[in-house]
Amino acid sequence: MLTIYGYKGWGSVIIEAACELLGETYALEEVEPGKPGPAFDALRALNPLGQVPTVVLSDGTVLTESVAILLWLLERHPHSTLAPPPGDPKRPVFLRWLVFFVTNIYPMYTLGDYPERWVKDEEAQKELKEATIRRTLDCWRTLEQGLSPGAYLLGDSMTILDVYAAAMSRWRPGREKIRAVAPRCIAAAERAEAHPAVARIFSVNFGA
Ligand SMILES: N[C@@H](CCC(=O)N[C@@H](CS)C(=O)NCC(=O)O)C(=O)O
């Protein structure tokens, strides 16, 4: 069984939803990154960056980085439709945009949530945070144009990309601002959120 170190509404929601969709059993260790105390100390002992999601596999192996965790999970479920299989023409498209979420959009929160880590001056911190919001919206625009979503981001069938879109569009600057630049991505994300397994996890993480 996996142990997921996570915090409500943060990136661990993506891993919880994936486990739920795949039928993986897991235990959840709730920890607020940055909040001093034994829970955060335990997280940092596993992942020195102190970030969630962090996963511990049944043999004790520590797995960090949401994409690595998801690809590992998907390998355990090769017949799942949450990703096009190797050899499928949609596979490179899937890989491109999967990595796009974590290399282009996700770091905007690392910068914007903790601007004081990068610049000292308060005005500069404000500017940095605003810049991350502009860049986040640019990325959503790029996704919308690059993917041409159908019912879901990759077409007719829900993949893990839709789960990323659903979670990250709950974050800054909020769903409506993101919808304004990426309406078809948000329609796909909302369709994914309506899946009973995703809906269950999202309601625990984000409330109703
Ligand atoms: N590259 C990591 C990013 C994880 C990440 O930034 N997690 C956030 C929560 S959504 C976090 O724990 N932030 C605390 C920090 O960076 O100190 C991934 O894809 O899993």
The ligand as an SDF file (V2000), in Angstrom:
LIG
                    3D

 20 19  0  0  0  0  0  0  0  0999 V2000
    7.4090   19.4530   -8.8530 N   0  0  0  0  0  0  0  0  0  0  0  0
    6.5590   19.0910   -7.7610 C   0  0  0  0  0  0  0  0  0  0  0  0
    5.9310   20.3490   -7.1640 C   0  0  0  0  0  0  0  0  0  0  0  0
    5.2360   20.0840   -5.8520 C   0  0  0  0  0  0  0  0  0  0  0  0
    4.8010   21.3650   -5.1700 C   0  0  0  0  0  0  0  0  0  0  0  0
    5.2070   22.4810   -5.5150 O   0  0  0  0  0  0  0  0  0  0  0  0
    3.9490   21.2190   -4.1400 N   0  0  0  0  0  0  0  0  0  0  0  0
    3.4940   22.3350   -3.3670 C   0  0  0  0  0  0  0  0  0  0  0  0
    2.0290   22.1550   -2.9490 C   0  0  0  0  0  0  0  0  0  0  0  0
    0.8970   22.1430   -4.2920 S   0  0  0  0  0  0  0  0  0  0  0  0
    4.2830   22.4130   -2.0780 C   0  0  0  0  0  0  0  0  0  0  0  0
    4.3800   21.4270   -1.3810 O   0  0  0  0  0  0  0  0  0  0  0  0
    4.8180   23.5950   -1.7770 N   0  0  0  0  0  0  0  0  0  0  0  0
    5.5660   23.8210   -0.5970 C   0  0  0  0  0  0  0  0  0  0  0  0
    6.9380   24.3900   -0.8960 C   0  0  0  0  0  0  0  0  0  0  0  0
    7.3410   24.4690   -2.0730 O   0  0  0  0  0  0  0  0  0  0  0  0
    7.6170   24.7420    0.0690 O   0  0  0  0  0  0  0  0  0  0  0  0
    5.4870   18.0930   -8.2350 C   0  0  0  0  0  0  0  0  0  0  0  0
    5.1410   18.0930   -9.4380 O   0  0  0  0  0  0  0  0  0  0  0  0
    5.0210   17.2770   -7.4230 O   0  0  0  0  0  0  0  0  0  0  0  0
  1  2  1  0
  2  3  1  0
  2 18  1  0
  3  4  1  0
  4  5  1  0
  5  6  2  0
  5  7  1  0
  7  8  1  0
  8  9  1  0
  8 11  1  0
  9 10  1  0
 11 12  2  0
 11 13  1  0
 13 14  1  0
 14 15  1  0
 15 16  2  0
 15 17  1  0
 18 19  2  0
 18 20  1  0
M  END
$$$$
